Amino acid sequence: METELVALATAGATALVQQMATDGWTAARDRMVGFFAGRGSATPASVEEELDTVRAELVAARQDEDEQLIADVHTEWRTRLRRTLAADPAAAAELRALLDELAPATPESQPTSIVYNNTMSGSVTDGPVIQIGSGNVNQWGGGSRG
């Protein structure tokens, strides 16, 4: 179970840090405030202030290309999420739902369309031309006459 909590906390921290650098930050922040404010002694105002402070630090770190500070922010929120999940196992379902809302569509989940333009010249093909594979690989059916 601990491994699952660590993985969920890591995913949560990754999504949070990514959202800090997007135009959708306000909505993401509000959702995270709701998640944290109901747990422990944190108030909505204190969580919001902390998130906004960390976001300002993160934006400055990205401009300065300070990879260590970016990693520190991620680690800080991963640890905080892991502790929250350990203290309140019911929070896992809420965090998963929150991640589903915040997570951008991955390339694997987006439909992919590949268009190939093939040109044949200088020969006649008696059978169908079938293109297979993920690259520009052709398998010629039938005979060809020149």
Salt bridges, closest charged atoms under 4 A:
ASP30 OD1 - ARG29 NH2 3.28
GLU48 OE2 - ARG29 NH2 3.78
GLU50 OE1 - ARG80 NH1 2.53
ASP52 OD2 - ARG29 NH1 3.18
ASP88 OD2 - ARG39 NE 2.91
GLU94 OE1 - ARG39 NH2 2.72
GLU101 OE1 - ARG31 NE 2.86
ASP126 OD1 - ARG145 NH2 2.79
